[in-house]
Amino acid sequence: MRIANLAGRLVLLTADGRAADVAAVSGGRFAADPDRLFDQWDDLLDWSAGLDPAAARPYDEADLLTPVPNPRQVFAIALNYRPHTAEAGYAEPTEPLVFTKFPSCLTGPATTIGLPAGNVDWELEMVAVVGRPAYRVPVENGWDPVVALSVGQDLSERIVQLAGRPPQFSLGKSFPGFGPVGPALVSLDEVADRDDLELTCELSDMVVQHDRTSNMIFPVPRLVAFLSAICPLFPGDLIFTGTPAGVGNRRTPQRFLAPGDVLVSRIEGLGEMRHTFRAASGASAHR
């Protein structure tokens, strides 16, 4: 199942690039509201297997919104790929390094994002989507609460992110539009190997990041176990699982996003996002 948010309504995306309105095609059996998705996930997953392809219609990708518009919690993991840890100049962590992105930063997979003043960087990430309540989950059962995967970008304004001693990551990673997710939530039954997916990030036609999720230091089950040992996880929670090497502030010379840039974020089996950038209105220098 590839479930998406099309102009505020739940749709199933088909392999031939069309969308079926869940509420309309099911005759009202399922709600159209994306915020009710996880209340009906298991039944919807079963029903989607019998979808008549003729029920799907063409759609405009610009109408796709973030598939989980109102998660309770958005976790993110720092330094979860060894090459990225090395390029950042740190030793390999012994436990997951966690920060948060505020839900107000979420946006869809094909939007134009305003750039605040400063140094805005890209970070392609696989997003694990929690679909069932979970607390104190053992690592061997770490996949159990996760019902889907998606493509994400942990956009980061580095001046705000790294200001202060110690720095506080969350604000610099939560400007409007700094949490793209999409194009859909892909249920795990559709993922060939949930532990080994290719990630590719392109900036204006140049590949800037390329790796595989099998190279994570802390795979998804370890992240779920670590987080749920402290925080109850709720349906709809998102876990940005970390970025590979190739971010802009570690390049020589440094390269940051600029108005007119096009950022393509692609993960094998999960889909592709494409974002363009413009100067944010009223942007001013950070103090």
C-alpha positions as CSV (number, residue, x, y, z in Angstrom):
1,M,0.0,0.0,0.0
2,R,1.2,3.5,-0.9
3,I,-1.0,5.9,1.0
4,A,-0.8,9.6,0.4
5,N,-2.4,12.9,1.3
6,L,-3.8,14.5,-1.8
7,A,-5.1,18.0,-1.1
8,G,-6.2,16.9,2.4
9,R,-7.8,13.5,1.4
10,L,-6.4,10.0,1.8
11,V,-5.5,8.4,-1.6
12,L,-3.8,5.2,-2.7
13,L,-1.1,5.8,-5.3
14,T,-0.9,3.2,-8.1
15,A,2.2,2.0,-10.0
16,D,1.1,3.7,-13.1
17,G,1.1,7.2,-11.5
18,R,-2.6,7.6,-10.6
19,A,-4.5,8.1,-7.3
20,A,-7.6,6.5,-5.9
21,D,-9.6,8.4,-3.4
22,V,-10.0,6.1,-0.4
23,A,-13.2,7.4,1.0
24,A,-15.0,7.6,-2.4
25,V,-13.8,4.3,-3.7
26,S,-14.6,2.5,-0.5
27,G,-18.1,3.9,-0.4
28,G,-17.4,5.7,2.9
29,R,-16.0,2.6,4.7
30,F,-12.8,4.6,5.3
31,A,-12.4,8.2,6.4
32,A,-10.9,10.7,4.0
33,D,-9.1,12.5,6.8
34,P,-5.4,11.8,7.0
35,D,-5.4,12.3,10.7
36,R,-7.6,9.2,11.0
37,L,-5.3,7.0,9.0
38,F,-3.8,5.0,11.8
39,D,-7.1,4.2,13.4
40,Q,-8.0,2.3,10.3
41,W,-4.5,1.1,9.1
42,D,-4.9,-2.6,9.3
43,D,-8.3,-2.8,7.7
44,L,-7.2,-0.3,5.0
45,L,-4.1,-2.4,4.3
46,D,-6.2,-5.5,3.7
47,W,-8.8,-3.6,1.6
48,S,-6.2,-1.9,-0.6
49,A,-5.0,-5.3,-1.9
50,G,-8.2,-5.6,-3.9
51,L,-8.3,-2.1,-5.3
52,D,-9.6,-1.9,-8.8
53,P,-7.0,0.0,-10.8
54,A,-9.8,1.6,-12.9
55,A,-10.8,3.5,-9.8
56,A,-7.6,5.6,-9.9
57,R,-7.4,8.9,-11.6
58,P,-4.5,11.2,-12.8
59,Y,-3.4,13.8,-10.2
60,D,-1.1,16.7,-9.9
61,E,2.0,16.0,-7.8
62,A,1.9,19.6,-6.5
63,D,-1.3,18.7,-4.7
64,L,0.4,16.0,-2.5
65,L,0.8,17.1,1.1
66,T,2.8,15.6,3.8
67,P,1.2,12.2,4.4
68,V,1.2,12.5,8.3
69,P,0.2,16.2,8.8
70,N,-0.1,16.2,12.6
71,P,2.2,13.7,14.3
72,R,2.5,13.9,18.1
73,Q,6.3,13.4,18.0
74,V,9.0,13.8,15.3
75,F,12.3,12.3,16.3
76,A,15.5,12.6,14.4
77,I,18.9,10.8,14.7
78,A,22.2,12.5,14.4
79,L,25.4,10.8,13.1
80,N,23.9,7.5,12.1
81,Y,26.1,6.7,9.1
82,R,29.8,6.2,9.7
83,P,31.0,8.3,6.7
84,H,28.8,11.2,7.8
85,T,30.1,10.8,11.4
86,A,33.7,11.0,10.0
87,E,33.1,14.0,7.7
88,A,31.5,15.8,10.7
89,G,34.7,15.1,12.7
90,Y,33.2,13.0,15.5
91,A,33.9,9.6,17.0
92,E,31.3,6.9,16.2
93,P,28.5,7.2,18.8
94,T,27.8,4.3,21.2
95,E,24.1,5.2,21.6
96,P,21.7,7.0,19.2
97,L,22.0,10.8,19.3
98,V,18.5,12.1,19.3
99,F,17.0,15.5,18.6
100,T,13.5,16.6,17.5
101,K,12.0,18.5,14.6
102,F,8.8,20.4,15.4
103,P,5.8,19.2,13.5
104,S,5.1,22.7,12.1
105,C,8.2,22.2,9.8
106,L,6.5,19.4,7.8
107,T,5.8,19.9,4.2
108,G,4.9,17.8,1.2
109,P,7.1,16.1,-1.5
110,A,6.8,18.7,-4.3
111,T,6.8,22.1,-2.7
112,T,8.7,25.4,-3.0
113,I,10.5,26.1,0.2
114,G,11.5,29.6,1.5
115,L,15.1,30.0,2.5
116,P,15.7,32.0,5.7
117,A,18.9,34.0,6.0
118,G,21.9,31.8,6.9
119,N,23.3,28.5,5.6
120,V,20.6,26.0,4.7
121,D,21.8,22.5,4.2
122,W,20.3,19.2,2.9
123,E,20.1,15.9,4.7
124,L,18.3,13.0,2.9
125,E,16.8,10.5,5.3
126,M,14.6,7.4,5.4
127,V,11.6,8.1,7.7
128,A,10.2,5.2,9.8
129,V,6.5,5.7,10.5
130,V,5.1,4.3,13.8
131,G,1.6,2.9,13.4
132,R,0.9,1.2,16.7
133,P,1.4,2.3,20.3
134,A,4.7,1.2,21.7
135,Y,6.6,1.4,25.0
136,R,9.7,-0.4,26.1
137,V,9.9,-2.5,23.0
138,P,12.8,-5.0,22.9
139,V,15.2,-4.6,20.0
140,E,14.3,-8.0,18.6
141,N,10.7,-6.6,18.2
142,G,11.8,-3.2,17.0
143,W,10.1,-3.4,13.6
144,D,6.7,-4.3,15.1
145,P,5.4,-0.8,15.8
146,V,6.6,0.5,12.4
147,V,4.0,0.1,9.6
148,A,5.5,2.2,6.8
149,L,8.6,3.9,5.5
150,S,8.9,7.2,3.5
151,V,11.4,9.6,2.1
152,G,12.4,12.6,4.2
153,Q,14.7,15.6,4.2
154,D,16.1,17.0,7.5
155,L,16.7,20.5,6.1
156,S,19.0,22.5,8.5
157,E,20.0,26.1,8.9
158,R,23.4,25.6,10.3
159,I,24.0,29.0,12.0
160,V,20.9,28.6,14.3
161,Q,21.5,24.8,14.7
162,L,25.1,25.2,15.9
163,A,24.8,28.4,17.9
164,G,25.4,28.2,21.6
165,R,27.5,25.9,23.8
166,P,26.2,23.2,23.7
167,P,24.3,23.8,20.4
168,Q,20.6,23.3,20.3
169,F,19.7,21.5,17.1
170,S,15.9,21.6,17.0
171,L,15.1,25.2,16.1
172,G,17.6,25.3,13.3
173,K,15.9,22.2,11.8
174,S,12.4,23.4,12.2
175,F,11.9,26.5,9.9
176,P,8.7,26.2,7.8
177,G,9.2,23.6,5.2
178,F,12.3,22.1,6.8
179,G,10.7,18.6,7.2
180,P,9.6,17.3,3.7
181,V,8.1,13.8,3.8
182,G,6.6,11.8,1.0
183,P,5.4,11.2,-1.6
184,A,3.6,8.4,0.3
185,L,3.8,6.1,3.2
186,V,4.9,2.7,1.8
187,S,3.7,-0.2,3.8
188,L,6.4,-2.7,4.8
189,D,4.9,-5.5,2.6
190,E,5.8,-3.4,-0.5
191,V,9.5,-2.9,0.5
192,A,11.8,-5.5,-1.0
193,D,14.3,-5.3,1.9
194,R,13.4,-2.9,4.7
195,D,16.9,-3.1,6.1
196,D,18.8,-2.3,2.8
197,L,17.5,0.5,0.6
198,E,19.5,2.8,-1.7
199,L,19.4,6.5,-0.9
200,T,20.3,9.2,-3.5
201,C,20.2,13.0,-3.2
202,E,20.8,15.3,-6.1
203,L,21.3,19.0,-6.0
204,S,20.7,20.7,-9.4
205,D,21.5,17.5,-11.2
206,M,24.6,16.7,-9.2
207,V,24.6,13.6,-6.9
208,V,25.6,14.9,-3.4
209,Q,24.6,11.9,-1.2
210,H,24.6,8.2,-2.0
211,D,24.5,5.3,0.4
212,R,22.4,2.4,1.6
213,T,20.3,2.1,4.8
214,S,22.1,-1.1,5.6
215,N,25.1,1.1,6.6
216,M,23.2,2.8,9.5
217,I,25.1,2.5,12.8
218,F,21.8,2.0,14.6
219,P,19.2,0.3,12.4
220,V,15.5,0.9,12.8
221,P,14.9,-1.8,15.4
222,R,17.6,-0.3,17.6
223,L,16.2,3.2,17.3
224,V,12.7,2.0,18.2
225,A,14.0,0.1,21.2
226,F,16.1,3.1,22.3
227,L,13.3,5.7,21.9
228,S,10.5,3.6,23.4
229,A,12.6,2.8,26.5
230,I,12.1,6.4,27.4
231,C,9.1,7.8,25.5
232,P,5.9,6.1,24.6
233,L,5.5,6.0,20.9
234,F,2.2,6.8,19.3
235,P,0.6,6.1,15.9
236,G,1.7,8.7,13.4
237,D,5.1,9.4,15.1
238,L,7.9,9.9,12.7
239,I,11.5,8.9,13.1
240,F,14.0,10.6,10.8
241,T,16.7,7.9,10.8
242,G,19.9,9.8,9.9
243,T,21.7,11.1,6.9
244,P,24.6,9.7,4.8
245,A,27.8,11.7,4.0
246,G,27.7,14.5,1.5
247,V,26.1,17.4,3.3
248,G,26.9,20.9,2.3
249,N,28.6,22.3,5.4
250,R,31.2,19.5,5.2
251,R,32.1,20.0,1.5
252,T,35.2,21.9,0.3
253,P,34.2,24.6,-0.4
254,Q,31.0,24.6,1.5
255,R,27.8,24.6,-0.5
256,F,24.4,25.6,0.8
257,L,21.0,25.8,-0.8
258,A,20.3,29.0,-2.8
259,P,17.2,30.4,-4.5
260,G,16.5,28.5,-7.7
261,D,18.1,25.3,-6.6
262,V,16.3,22.0,-7.2
263,L,16.8,19.2,-4.6
264,V,15.8,15.7,-5.5
265,S,15.5,13.1,-2.7
266,R,15.1,9.5,-3.8
267,I,15.0,6.2,-1.8
268,E,14.8,2.8,-3.5
269,G,11.2,1.5,-3.4
270,L,9.9,4.5,-1.5
271,G,9.8,7.1,-4.2
272,E,11.1,10.6,-4.9
273,M,10.6,14.1,-3.7
274,R,11.5,17.2,-5.6
275,H,11.8,20.7,-4.0
276,T,12.7,24.1,-5.3
277,F,13.9,27.0,-3.2
278,R,13.3,30.7,-3.0
279,A,14.3,33.5,-0.7
280,A,11.9,33.6,2.2
281,S,10.0,36.9,2.4
282,G,11.2,39.1,5.2
283,A,14.3,36.9,5.8
284,S,16.9,38.7,7.9
285,A,20.3,37.9,9.3
286,H,20.5,35.8,12.5
287,R,21.8,37.5,15.5
